[in-house]
Amino acid sequence: MILLDEEIYILSYEKDAAKKLVYAPKRGCVELIDQQLADCLNNRTITAESSLVKELIRAIQKTPRKDLDVMKNGFPELNIDLSNGCNMRCIYCYAGRGEGRVQYQRKEDIDLILDTYFRYLYNLPDHQENATCSIIFTNDAEPTFVPDLLKYTVMTALEKAKRFGIKPIFLLPTNGAFDEELRAFIIKYFNVVSCSFEGLPEVQNQHRPLINNKPSFDRVYDNIKALYQSGIKLIFSVVVTRYNIDYLKETINFFDKNFPGSVVSFGQINLSGRALADKKALGVDQQHFDERFMAALKYGKLTSIKVQGKHGHPNLIPRSHYCSSTAKPNWSVSVTGDMYACMEEKSEAMKIGYFDFEQRELNFDQERIKMLGQKTVDCNEKCCDCFAKYLCAGGCVSKNENQLALCTGIRERCVHFVNHAYEEKTMRVAARRLFNITEDKERR
């Protein structure tokens, strides 16, 4: 509802059924009210001129409105496919890697991509000396499959970036099955490592065998344990199938014991690529996943593990674009030179240009870039009256047709996130009172 020009939603309060939460999505703000006021607001039996309403809105408006275009901020990320090969043969791989002829990115083409990218950033209006950019080695294939090309690209990027006054930050999505001698290089040069690792040995070996179909758990565990002990920032991604849907708590316990304090992201299996082609019964009923994932979110709070998913943000950071891939857009360059906004969805709808390696130039599709940039949650009719629209941002634009089936679970999780944000807020208020800290002092 709109109240004194403020968009608000009334949500359940998990700790007390006799009270409700008022959530203002564009501010990421939550206030607590009693059931009677909530009923009056819902039934329109109280006017905007009421002192209770004015007091509520004043409390909400103490929190400034957030930048809904936050996904446009910063430089576009550069994602480079070094090959289309992989050292694993995961049973659900959406790209079908680990089979067929392997293609490799040529060094001279890597040079062209990096030169073009840094020059593009240098000519942007918001370029500043020592500005940072993110370089990622895409998960469309395993970047550590070609360690020499990985090392070449990192060292070349560092050298070229200096000339443009830019500091690259390197992020590595990996399956963790790299050779032991690559560990030291990763620890030295990479800022963040996102590892696809299922945790439980029997699930890891079932889901993610090596290219020769041998178990992968021991090799991956040893590698990521070394990275973890080095202090590098690690994020774990776990794919949820019928094999592990009922063992999410046990998975959290595994990470809590072996990698305490880590972030673990659970994602429902996408039945495409090899999972579909091999006709394996890997799928998970949507309601079953929603129930188990919600239980995992709550259970994670009892441990040192921060549990995450793809939709919604526990800090209530609102956004109108689902991700930066379409908002900026990002650059994701394949081994053939085709450039996509998204490193996962390499379809014609996401293609924003191509590198002509013969002519040594980049060609943008400006119309496609403009069209993708306009795809915000505000354009999605099904999201218009949803309180969670700026938390999930309507979901991935490339998977919009399948998004509706996810909405029930997303809303349930976002109600939980709003409750979590309110509890965090009350704890901060209590701490300020205890230590006599003013809001001005806290900001400083």
MARSEBA-905406 format. One record per residue (C-alpha): residue in three letters; z, y, x. Coordinates in steps of 0.5 Angstrom, whole numbers, plus 500, padded with zeros to 3 digits. Layout:
N
  res   zz   yy   xx
  ALA    Z    Y    X
...
***
This chain:
444
  res   zz   yy   xx
  MET  500  500  500
  ILE  499  507  502
  LEU  506  511  502
  LEU  505  519  504
  ASP  499  517  507
  GLU  502  512  511
  GLU  499  505  511
  ILE  505  500  510
  TYR  507  492  508
  ILE  513  489  505
  LEU  514  483  509
  SER  520  477  508
  TYR  526  478  513
  GLU  527  471  516
  LYS  535  472  517
  ASP  537  475  510
  ALA  533  473  504
  ALA  536  479  500
  LYS  533  484  505
  LYS  525  486  507
  LEU  522  489  513
  VAL  517  494  512
  TYR  511  494  517
  ALA  507  500  519
  PRO  501  496  523
  LYS  498  503  526
  ARG  504  504  529
  GLY  507  497  530
  CYS  513  500  527
  VAL  518  495  523
  GLU  524  498  519
  LEU  529  494  514
  ILE  530  495  507
  ASP  534  492  501
  GLN  531  488  496
  GLN  532  493  491
  LEU  528  498  494
  ALA  522  493  496
  ASP  522  491  489
  CYS  521  499  487
  LEU  516  500  492
  ASN  512  494  490
  ASN  512  495  482
  ARG  511  503  483
  THR  517  505  480
  ILE  519  510  485
  THR  516  516  487
  ALA  514  518  494
  GLU  518  524  492
  SER  524  520  492
  SER  529  521  498
  LEU  530  514  500
  VAL  522  514  500
  LYS  522  520  505
  GLU  527  517  509
  LEU  524  511  510
  ILE  517  514  512
  ARG  521  519  517
  ALA  524  513  520
  ILE  517  510  521
  GLN  514  516  523
  LYS  518  517  529
  THR  514  512  532
  PRO  507  515  534
  ARG  501  512  532
  LYS  498  507  537
  ASP  491  507  540
  LEU  487  502  535
  ASP  481  502  540
  VAL  486  500  546
  MET  481  494  548
  LYS  476  499  550
  ASN  480  502  555
  GLY  479  501  563
  PHE  473  498  566
  PRO  469  492  563
  GLU  471  486  567
  LEU  466  482  571
  ASN  465  474  570
  ILE  461  471  574
  ASP  458  463  574
  LEU  458  461  581
  SER  455  454  578
  ASN  454  450  572
  GLY  458  444  575
  CYS  465  441  574
  ASN  470  436  578
  MET  472  434  571
  ARG  469  431  565
  CYS  474  433  559
  ILE  473  429  553
  TYR  473  436  549
  CYS  469  440  553
  TYR  465  445  549
  ALA  460  446  555
  GLY  459  439  556
  ARG  460  440  564
  GLY  461  434  569
  GLU  454  431  567
  GLY  446  433  568
  ARG  443  437  574
  VAL  448  442  577
  GLN  445  449  578
  TYR  448  454  583
  GLN  448  462  584
  ARG  445  464  590
  LYS  448  469  595
  GLU  443  474  595
  ASP  444  474  587
  ILE  451  475  588
  ASP  450  481  592
  LEU  446  484  587
  ILE  451  483  581
  LEU  456  486  585
  ASP  452  492  588
  THR  450  493  581
  TYR  457  492  578
  PHE  460  497  583
  ARG  455  502  582
  TYR  455  502  575
  LEU  463  503  575
  TYR  462  509  580
  ASN  458  512  575
  LEU  462  512  569
  PRO  466  519  567
  ASP  473  516  568
  HIS  472  513  575
  GLN  477  515  580
  GLU  479  513  587
  ASN  482  507  588
  ALA  481  505  580
  THR  482  497  579
  CYS  477  493  576
  SER  478  485  574
  ILE  473  480  577
  ILE  473  473  573
  PHE  470  467  575
  THR  468  464  568
  ASN  471  458  565
  ASP  464  456  563
  ALA  464  452  569
  GLU  469  450  574
  PRO  469  456  579
  THR  473  451  585
  PHE  467  446  584
  VAL  464  451  589
  PRO  469  453  594
  ASP  464  456  599
  LEU  461  460  594
  LEU  468  462  591
  LYS  470  465  598
  TYR  464  468  599
  THR  464  472  592
  VAL  471  474  593
  MET  470  477  600
  THR  464  480  599
  ALA  467  484  593
  LEU  472  486  597
  GLU  467  489  602
  LYS  463  492  597
  ALA  468  495  593
  LYS  471  499  599
  ARG  464  503  599
  PHE  465  505  592
  GLY  473  507  592
  ILE  474  501  587
  LYS  480  496  588
  PRO  478  489  585
  ILE  483  484  582
  PHE  481  477  582
  LEU  483  472  576
  LEU  482  465  576
  PRO  481  460  570
  THR  481  453  573
  ASN  482  446  571
  GLY  487  446  578
  ALA  483  440  581
  PHE  481  443  587
  ASP  482  441  594
  GLU  488  442  597
  GLU  485  447  603
  LEU  483  452  597
  ARG  490  453  595
  ALA  492  458  601
  PHE  486  462  599
  ILE  487  462  592
  ILE  495  464  593
  LYS  492  470  598
  TYR  487  473  594
  PHE  488  472  587
  ASN  492  476  582
  VAL  493  471  576
  VAL  491  464  575
  SER  490  461  568
  CYS  490  453  569
  SER  488  449  563
  PHE  493  443  564
  GLU  496  439  558
  GLY  503  438  562
  LEU  505  431  559
  PRO  501  426  564
  GLU  499  421  559
  VAL  495  427  555
  GLN  493  430  561
  ASN  489  424  563
  GLN  487  422  556
  HIS  484  429  555
  ARG  482  431  562
  PRO  480  426  567
  LEU  476  427  573
  ILE  469  427  574
  ASN  469  419  576
  ASN  474  418  570
  LYS  480  417  574
  PRO  487  420  572
  SER  487  428  574
  PHE  495  429  573
  ASP  497  428  580
  ARG  492  432  583
  VAL  493  438  578
  TYR  500  438  578
  ASP  501  438  586
  ASN  496  444  586
  ILE  499  448  581
  LYS  506  447  583
  ALA  504  450  590
  LEU  501  456  586
  TYR  508  456  582
  GLN  512  456  588
  SER  508  461  592
  GLY  510  466  586
  ILE  503  467  584
  LYS  502  469  576
  LEU  501  463  573
  ILE  498  462  565
  PHE  498  455  562
  SER  493  453  557
  VAL  494  447  553
  VAL  488  444  548
  VAL  491  441  542
  THR  488  435  539
  ARG  490  429  535
  TYR  493  426  541
  ASN  498  431  543
  ILE  499  435  536
  ASP  506  432  535
  TYR  508  433  542
  LEU  508  440  543
  LYS  516  441  544
  GLU  516  435  549
  THR  510  439  552
  ILE  514  445  552
  ASN  520  441  555
  PHE  515  439  561
  PHE  514  446  563
  ASP  521  448  562
  LYS  523  443  567
  ASN  517  444  572
  PHE  515  451  571
  PRO  521  455  568
  GLY  519  462  566
  SER  512  461  565
  VAL  507  463  559
  VAL  504  457  555
  SER  498  458  551
  PHE  497  453  545
  GLY  490  453  543
  GLN  487  448  537
  ILE  481  444  539
  ASN  474  447  538
  LEU  470  441  535
  SER  463  443  539
  GLY  460  440  545
  ARG  462  434  548
  ALA  468  433  543
  LEU  462  433  537
  ALA  457  430  541
  ASP  461  424  543
  LYS  464  423  536
  LYS  471  423  538
  ALA  476  423  532
  LEU  480  429  536
  GLY  480  434  530
  VAL  487  437  528
  ASP  488  438  520
  GLN  489  446  520
  GLN  495  446  516
  HIS  498  441  521
  PHE  496  445  527
  ASP  499  451  523
  GLU  506  448  522
  ARG  507  445  529
  PHE  505  451  532
  MET  510  455  528
  ALA  515  450  530
  ALA  513  451  538
  LEU  513  458  537
  LYS  521  458  535
  TYR  522  452  540
  GLY  520  456  546
  LYS  525  461  544
  LEU  530  456  546
  THR  527  455  553
  SER  525  459  559
  ILE  518  458  556
  LYS  514  464  553
  VAL  509  460  548
  GLN  503  464  546
  GLY  497  463  541
  LYS  490  466  540
  HIS  492  471  534
  GLY  497  476  534
  HIS  501  479  539
  PRO  509  479  539
  ASN  510  486  541
  LEU  506  488  535
  ILE  500  492  539
  PRO  495  493  534
  ARG  488  493  535
  SER  481  494  531
  HIS  477  490  536
  TYR  479  482  537
  CYS  478  483  545
  SER  475  487  550
  SER  468  483  550
  THR  465  486  545
  ALA  469  493  545
  LYS  467  495  552
  PRO  463  490  553
  ASN  465  486  559
  TRP  459  483  563
  SER  459  475  564
  VAL  453  473  568
  SER  450  466  568
  VAL  447  462  574
  THR  440  464  571
  GLY  442  472  570
  ASP  443  472  563
  MET  449  477  561
  TYR  453  476  555
  ALA  459  480  553
  CYS  463  474  552
  MET  465  469  558
  GLU  466  463  552
  GLU  460  465  547
  LYS  454  465  551
  SER  449  465  545
  GLU  443  470  543
  ALA  448  474  539
  MET  452  476  545
  LYS  447  477  550
  ILE  447  484  552
  GLY  442  484  558
  TYR  439  480  564
  PHE  439  481  571
  ASP  431  480  573
  PHE  433  477  580
  GLU  425  477  582
  GLN  425  485  581
  ARG  432  486  583
  GLU  434  490  577
  LEU  439  489  571
  ASN  436  490  564
  PHE  441  492  558
  ASP  440  491  551
  GLN  443  497  549
  GLU  442  496  541
  ARG  446  489  542
  ILE  451  493  546
  LYS  452  498  540
  MET  452  493  535
  LEU  457  489  538
  GLY  462  495  539
  GLN  461  497  532
  LYS  464  490  530
  THR  471  492  528
  VAL  476  489  523
  ASP  475  495  519
  CYS  468  493  518
  ASN  471  486  515
  GLU  472  486  508
  LYS  476  480  508
  CYS  481  483  512
  CYS  482  490  508
  ASP  488  488  505
  CYS  491  484  510
  PHE  498  486  513
  ALA  496  482  520
  LYS  489  485  520
  TYR  491  490  527
  LEU  494  484  530
  CYS  489  478  529
  ALA  483  484  529
  GLY  479  479  524
  GLY  478  474  530
  CYS  473  473  534
  VAL  466  476  532
  SER  462  470  534
  LYS  466  465  530
  ASN  467  469  524
  GLU  464  464  519
  ASN  470  459  521
  GLN  475  465  521
  LEU  478  464  514
  ALA  480  457  515
  LEU  485  460  520
  CYS  488  466  516
  THR  494  462  512
  GLY  497  460  519
  ILE  495  467  522
  ARG  499  471  517
  GLU  505  466  518
  ARG  505  467  525
  CYS  504  474  524
  VAL  510  475  519
  HIS  514  471  525
  PHE  512  476  530
  VAL  514  482  526
  ASN  521  479  525
  HIS  521  478  532
  ALA  519  485  534
  TYR  525  488  529
  GLU  530  483  532
  GLU  528  486  539
  LYS  528  493  536
  THR  535  492  534
  MET  538  489  540
  ARG  535  495  544
  VAL  538  500  539
  ALA  545  496  540
  ALA  544  497  548
  ARG  543  504  548
  ARG  549  505  544
  LEU  553  501  548
  PHE  551  504  555
  ASN  550  511  551
  ILE  543  511  553
  THR  539  516  549
  GLU  531  515  548
  ASP  529  521  553
  LYS  533  517  558
  GLU  530  510  556
  ARG  523  513  557
  ARG  524  516  564
***
